[in-house]
Amino acid sequence: MSLVSTYHGKHVLITGGLGFIGSSLAVKLVRLGAEVTLVDNLMPEHGANFFNVRSIKSRVTISLSDVRDENIMAYLVEDKDFVFHMAGQVSHVLSLSNPYPDLDINIRGTATVLEALRKYNPKGVFIYGGTRGQYGKASNPAKESDISQPTGIHEISHLAAEQIVSTYHRIHGIPAILTRMTNVYGPRAQMKHDKYCVVNWFIRKALTNDTIPLFSKGKIIRDFLYIDDCVNALLSLALTKTAYGEIFNIASGKPTSFLALTKTIVTKAKSGRFVFAPFTYERKAQEPGDFWADISKIRQYCSWQPKTTLSTGIKRTIKYYEKYHSHYF
Ligand SMILES: NC(=O)c1ccc[n+]([C@@H]2O[C@H](COP(=O)([O-])OP(=O)(O)OC[C@H]3O[C@@H](n4cnc5c(N)ncnc54)[C@H](O)[C@@H]3O)[C@@H](O)[C@H]2O)c1
């Protein structure tokens, strides 16, 4: 099934649409001929950035509003074929000092969008952007059927939201798909601070010829996914009817150490350096240990697979921020 023929003329709502993943989805969907509406409340310390959508500004509708607003959400979901829900409090570090945005936006905000769908558009396909953090300490490679043991409020809020989405699918028949995305990186991510989007933060450090601190001698393993692969996975899943009610890892499936990641970044940027550093309190408190994902389920359901190697993804990301850094940091 081609993405162009399927999304052409479709009405799509993207929450968190000015942020990293939301705006990247929007750019691709506009290219595919979809009628796209973005909703974003420009949350402080988050990734909302008008520069992210500069190339499609005249071809999208932007609603600067909050997903917790029942009236606005009722109006916005009404005629939509697809709703990609990417709005949220994103940082597990921020949730340590203030858990309320996670509880309020990630849980109540998700329920508000679903209630709007239930009342005004129960056939609209809902795609939830969850996180690999929901697994907590994982037995790698983590499978969707594994037990979740989240280590912090942020991850708990995503898990609770996921279960709310499941309930709306089961009880109210909303065609919903649940995703758990790994560490996504690439163009359009915020680079103002180090509270989330670690790969982009390391790239900023390298581009400004700074020192990148590596905990645990860089041995911790993660699964890093380039944004274009993430967008293609979300778009492919949304078209897969057998995926309704199911949970999917969206990841590269490849274990990579922070040391290997950082060496790639410093080599490609031709600047910056790294140093081994002790864990800070807030990082240690919620560190779940190594993580990489099993991606056989998404491969089986919609034939998606990641195409961008880490080296190519890092190279493309560096190129983007070398050109546009003044819009990000
Ligand atoms: N980036 C990653 O690596 C990653 C990995 C796993 C899961 N996720 C999840 O994906 C989603 C999107 O993340 P992102 O990286 O694009 O972050 P981002 O900060 O770039 O985008 C989030 C957007 O949501 C908006 N927002 C926040 N609260 C809102 C509200 N109440 N109403 C309307 N808009 C609101 C923000 O202003 C921001 O533009 C989040 O739920 C995040 O937890 C991201």
Ligand as a Chemical Component Dictionary entry (heavy atoms), coordinates in Angstrom:
data_LIG
# 
_chem_comp.id                   LIG 
_chem_comp.type                 NON-POLYMER 
_chem_comp.pdbx_formal_charge   0 
_chem_comp.three_letter_code    LIG 
# 
loop_
_chem_comp_atom.comp_id 
_chem_comp_atom.atom_id 
_chem_comp_atom.alt_atom_id 
_chem_comp_atom.type_symbol 
_chem_comp_atom.charge 
_chem_comp_atom.model_Cartn_x 
_chem_comp_atom.model_Cartn_y 
_chem_comp_atom.model_Cartn_z 
_chem_comp_atom.pdbx_ordinal 
LIG N1  N1  N 0  11.829 12.252 21.192 1  
LIG C1  C1  C 0  11.928 11.005 21.632 2  
LIG O1  O1  O 0  13.010 10.405 21.591 3  
LIG C2  C2  C 0  10.722 10.293 22.187 4  
LIG C3  C3  C 0  10.869 8.947  22.532 5  
LIG C4  C4  C 0  9.769  8.271  23.039 6  
LIG C5  C5  C 0  8.564  8.914  23.194 7  
LIG N2  N2  N 1  8.458  10.232 22.884 8  
LIG C6  C6  C 0  7.155  10.865 23.090 9  
LIG O2  O2  O 0  6.723  11.423 21.859 10 
LIG C7  C7  C 0  5.956  12.601 22.092 11 
LIG C8  C8  C 0  6.551  13.748 21.287 12 
LIG O3  O3  O 0  7.897  13.983 21.712 13 
LIG P1  P1  P 0  8.857  15.013 20.985 14 
LIG O4  O4  O 0  10.232 14.453 21.058 15 
LIG O5  O5  O -1 8.298  15.409 19.676 16 
LIG O6  O6  O 0  8.813  16.234 22.001 17 
LIG P2  P2  P 0  8.691  17.818 21.721 18 
LIG O7  O7  O 0  8.900  18.516 23.006 19 
LIG O8  O8  O 0  9.561  18.194 20.583 20 
LIG O9  O9  O 0  7.163  17.945 21.276 21 
LIG C9  C9  C 0  6.106  17.890 22.195 22 
LIG C10 C10 C 0  5.170  19.017 21.811 23 
LIG O10 O10 O 0  3.968  18.893 22.599 24 
LIG C11 C11 C 0  3.547  20.206 22.900 25 
LIG N3  N3  N 0  2.676  20.119 24.076 26 
LIG C12 C12 C 0  3.001  19.791 25.352 27 
LIG N4  N4  N 0  1.929  19.837 26.143 28 
LIG C13 C13 C 0  0.873  20.191 25.351 29 
LIG C14 C14 C 0  -0.506 20.411 25.604 30 
LIG N5  N5  N 0  -1.012 20.282 26.833 31 
LIG N6  N6  N 0  -1.300 20.758 24.568 32 
LIG C15 C15 C 0  -0.795 20.910 23.318 33 
LIG N7  N7  N 0  0.518  20.728 23.038 34 
LIG C16 C16 C 0  1.341  20.368 24.030 35 
LIG C17 C17 C 0  4.834  20.975 23.165 36 
LIG O11 O11 O 0  4.649  22.382 23.087 37 
LIG C18 C18 C 0  5.739  20.405 22.080 38 
LIG O12 O12 O 0  5.681  21.178 20.905 39 
LIG C19 C19 C 0  5.984  12.831 23.613 40 
LIG O13 O13 O 0  4.835  12.296 24.197 41 
LIG C20 C20 C 0  7.203  12.047 24.054 42 
LIG O14 O14 O 0  7.151  11.636 25.406 43 
LIG C21 C21 C 0  9.500  10.930 22.370 44 
# 
loop_
_chem_comp_bond.comp_id 
_chem_comp_bond.atom_id_1 
_chem_comp_bond.atom_id_2 
_chem_comp_bond.value_order 
_chem_comp_bond.pdbx_ordinal 
LIG N1  C1  SING 1  
LIG C1  O1  DOUB 2  
LIG C1  C2  SING 3  
LIG C2  C3  SING 4  
LIG C2  C21 DOUB 5  
LIG C3  C4  DOUB 6  
LIG C4  C5  SING 7  
LIG C5  N2  DOUB 8  
LIG N2  C6  SING 9  
LIG N2  C21 SING 10 
LIG C6  O2  SING 11 
LIG C6  C20 SING 12 
LIG O2  C7  SING 13 
LIG C7  C8  SING 14 
LIG C7  C19 SING 15 
LIG C8  O3  SING 16 
LIG O3  P1  SING 17 
LIG P1  O4  DOUB 18 
LIG P1  O5  SING 19 
LIG P1  O6  SING 20 
LIG O6  P2  SING 21 
LIG P2  O7  DOUB 22 
LIG P2  O8  SING 23 
LIG P2  O9  SING 24 
LIG O9  C9  SING 25 
LIG C9  C10 SING 26 
LIG C10 O10 SING 27 
LIG C10 C18 SING 28 
LIG O10 C11 SING 29 
LIG C11 N3  SING 30 
LIG C11 C17 SING 31 
LIG N3  C12 SING 32 
LIG N3  C16 SING 33 
LIG C12 N4  DOUB 34 
LIG N4  C13 SING 35 
LIG C13 C14 SING 36 
LIG C13 C16 DOUB 37 
LIG C14 N5  SING 38 
LIG C14 N6  DOUB 39 
LIG N6  C15 SING 40 
LIG C15 N7  DOUB 41 
LIG N7  C16 SING 42 
LIG C17 O11 SING 43 
LIG C17 C18 SING 44 
LIG C18 O12 SING 45 
LIG C19 O13 SING 46 
LIG C19 C20 SING 47 
LIG C20 O14 SING 48 
# 
